Amino acid sequence: MNLNGINLTWLGHETFRIETPAGKRLIVDPWVMGNPACPAKEKDIRKVDVMLCTHGHFDHIGDAVEIGKKHNPLVVAIPELAHWLEKKGVKQVSSMNKGGTQTVGDIKVTMVHADHSCGITDGDQIVYGGEACGYVIEFSNGVKIYHAGDTNVFGDMAIIHDLYAPQIAMIPIGDHYTMSPREAAYACNLLKPKTVIPMHFGTFPVLTGRPGDLQKLLPGVEIIEMTPGITLS
């Protein structure tokens, strides 16, 4: 895997910190404080320039409001989730919808489909948070990363390959709430990435899929099992 100046850190579950070649810091699905897979040293978020939110479940936006109010990053989300974040006091929110692309600092972000539910836990209520989504992130050095969010496999992943051709795909494999390794392997055959980074596994006992299971199904694909808190560069 050639990141070409990008620093990539998995904070556990589906939360990633990405530093761009220009030094901007991006967080995808900000859930750190209550995330049992996030190392203690990583729970104190000190700088964020951009946040991408795939959907409104607690294990993906658990710290979005606190981080958004403390660090004032530009937050990208689907309109319904974006509106909820604004109501909670997050100032810089840039809503978009599937198929749209916007430039954020030195990256381009395209919102793509995900096949999943989306409800925001707000006190003792669950409110509608718009549809779940994924993102294709294109960096100034030409590297493109697809963060699938929570999703099942869907046939239009082939369109994501045809339109955007991401070299790196972050794919959920845990089963129960998302794809298992079986569905994830099928998804990778549609996406045709050079490198796959498994995510959304092992955080809770019910998430039983493992990277080794995926590798057995994709012997010719580079599968990188990241360790929470360790940075790839």
C-alpha positions in Angstrom: 0.0 0.0 0.0 1.4 3.4 -1.1 0.0 6.2 1.0 2.3 8.8 -0.7 2.5 11.2 2.2 -0.8 10.3 4.0 -0.8 9.3 7.6 -3.6 6.8 8.5 -4.5 5.8 12.0 -7.3 3.5 13.0 -8.9 4.4 16.3 -11.0 1.3 16.5 -14.4 0.2 15.2 -15.0 2.5 12.1 -13.2 5.6 13.4 -10.1 6.7 11.4 -7.8 9.7 11.7 -6.2 10.7 8.4 -3.5 13.4 8.0 -3.4 14.7 4.5 -0.2 15.5 2.6 -0.8 19.2 3.4 -1.0 18.5 7.1 -4.8 18.8 7.5 -6.4 16.3 10.0 -9.5 14.4 9.1 -11.6 12.1 11.3 -14.2 9.7 9.9 -17.0 8.6 12.2 -15.9 10.3 15.5 -16.4 7.8 18.3 -13.6 7.7 20.7 -14.6 8.3 24.4 -17.0 5.4 24.6 -15.2 3.3 22.0 -13.7 0.3 23.8 -11.3 -0.4 21.0 -9.8 3.1 21.0 -6.5 3.4 23.0 -6.6 5.6 26.0 -3.9 7.9 24.7 -6.1 8.6 21.6 -9.3 9.6 23.4 -8.1 13.2 23.9 -8.7 14.7 20.4 -6.4 17.8 20.1 -6.9 18.9 16.5 -9.5 18.3 13.8 -9.9 20.2 10.6 -12.6 18.0 8.9 -15.1 15.4 10.2 -16.9 13.0 7.9 -20.0 11.3 9.4 -21.4 8.2 7.6 -24.6 8.0 9.7 -26.1 8.8 13.0 -25.7 5.6 15.1 -24.1 6.2 18.4 -21.0 4.2 17.5 -20.3 6.5 14.6 -21.2 10.0 15.9 -20.8 9.5 19.6 -18.3 12.4 20.0 -19.3 14.4 16.9 -21.1 17.2 18.9 -18.3 17.5 21.5 -15.5 17.5 19.0 -17.4 19.8 16.6 -18.0 22.4 19.3 -14.5 22.2 20.8 -12.4 22.2 17.6 -14.8 23.8 15.1 -13.9 21.5 12.2 -15.8 21.5 8.9 -18.3 18.6 9.3 -19.7 16.8 6.3 -22.9 14.8 6.6 -26.2 14.0 4.9 -28.7 16.9 5.3 -30.9 15.3 8.1 -27.9 14.5 10.2 -26.2 17.8 9.4 -29.4 19.6 10.6 -29.3 17.7 13.9 -25.7 18.5 14.5 -26.4 22.2 13.8 -29.2 22.1 16.4 -26.8 20.7 18.9 -24.4 23.7 18.4 -22.0 22.5 15.8 -21.2 25.6 13.7 -19.4 24.5 10.5 -21.6 21.9 8.9 -21.5 21.3 5.2 -24.4 19.0 4.2 -24.4 17.1 0.9 -26.1 14.1 -0.6 -25.2 10.9 -2.5 -23.5 11.5 -5.8 -22.3 14.9 -4.8 -18.6 15.9 -4.5 -17.2 18.9 -2.6 -13.7 20.1 -2.0 -12.7 20.4 1.6 -9.2 21.9 2.1 -6.9 19.7 0.1 -9.2 16.8 -0.4 -12.3 16.0 -2.5 -15.1 14.2 -0.8 -17.8 12.2 -2.7 -20.8 10.8 -0.9 -21.8 7.4 -2.1 -24.5 4.9 -1.1 -24.5 2.5 1.9 -27.1 -0.1 2.6 -27.9 0.4 6.3 -30.3 2.0 8.8 -29.8 5.3 10.4 -31.4 6.5 13.7 -29.9 9.1 16.0 -30.2 8.4 19.8 -31.3 11.8 21.2 -32.0 11.5 24.9 -34.7 8.8 25.2 -35.7 9.1 21.6 -34.4 7.8 18.3 -34.8 10.4 15.6 -34.4 10.1 11.8 -30.9 10.9 10.7 -31.3 10.6 6.9 -29.8 7.7 5.0 -26.5 6.0 5.8 -23.7 6.7 3.3 -20.1 6.0 2.5 -17.4 8.4 1.2 -14.7 8.3 -1.5 -11.9 10.6 -0.4 -9.5 11.8 -3.0 -6.2 13.4 -1.9 -4.0 15.9 -3.7 -1.4 13.1 -4.3 -3.9 11.1 -6.3 -4.7 8.5 -3.7 -8.4 7.6 -3.3 -9.8 5.9 -0.2 -13.3 4.5 0.0 -14.7 4.4 3.5 -17.8 2.2 3.1 -19.5 3.1 6.5 -21.8 0.5 7.8 -23.2 -1.4 4.9 -24.2 -4.7 3.3 -22.8 -5.5 -0.1 -24.8 -3.9 -2.9 -24.4 -4.3 -6.7 -23.7 -0.7 -7.3 -20.3 -1.1 -5.6 -19.3 -1.9 -9.2 -20.3 1.6 -10.1 -18.1 3.0 -7.3 -15.2 1.2 -8.9 -16.1 2.4 -12.4 -16.6 6.0 -11.5 -14.0 6.5 -8.8 -11.6 3.5 -8.7 -10.5 3.8 -5.1 -7.1 2.1 -4.5 -7.9 1.5 -0.8 -11.2 0.3 0.6 -12.2 0.3 4.2 -14.8 -2.4 4.5 -16.9 -3.6 7.5 -16.6 -7.3 8.2 -18.0 -7.9 11.7 -21.3 -9.5 10.7 -24.6 -9.1 12.6 -24.9 -5.3 12.0 -22.9 -5.2 8.7 -21.3 -7.5 6.2 -19.6 -10.7 7.3 -16.3 -11.7 5.6 -18.4 -13.6 3.0 -20.3 -10.5 1.8 -17.3 -8.3 2.2 -15.3 -10.6 -0.1 -18.1 -10.2 -2.7 -18.0 -6.5 -2.2 -14.2 -6.4 -2.8 -14.7 -8.3 -6.1 -17.0 -5.5 -7.2 -14.8 -2.7 -6.0 -11.5 -4.2 -7.1 -9.3 -2.2 -4.7 -5.5 -2.8 -4.4 -5.7 -2.8 -0.6 -8.5 -3.6 1.8 -8.6 -2.4 5.4 -11.1 -4.4 7.5 -13.1 -2.5 10.1 -16.2 -2.8 12.3 -15.1 -6.1 13.9 -14.2 -7.2 17.3 -15.5 -4.2 19.2 -18.3 -6.1 20.7 -18.6 -10.0 21.0 -21.4 -10.1 18.4 -19.0 -8.7 15.7 -17.4 -12.1 15.0 -15.9 -11.6 11.5 -12.1 -11.4 11.4 -9.6 -10.2 8.8 -8.1 -13.7 8.5 -11.5 -15.0 7.4 -11.6 -12.3 4.7 -8.0 -13.0 3.5 -8.9 -16.7 3.0 -11.6 -15.6 0.6 -9.4 -13.1 -1.2 -6.0 -14.7 -1.5 -4.8 -12.3 -4.2 -5.8 -9.1 -2.4 -3.7 -7.2 0.1 -5.6 -7.2 3.4 -4.1 -5.0 6.1 -5.2 -5.7 9.6 -4.5 -2.4 11.4 -4.0 -2.1 15.2 -5.9 0.7 16.9 -3.6 3.6 17.6 -0.8 2.6 15.2 -0.2 4.9 12.3 0.5 3.8 8.7 2.4 6.3 6.6 
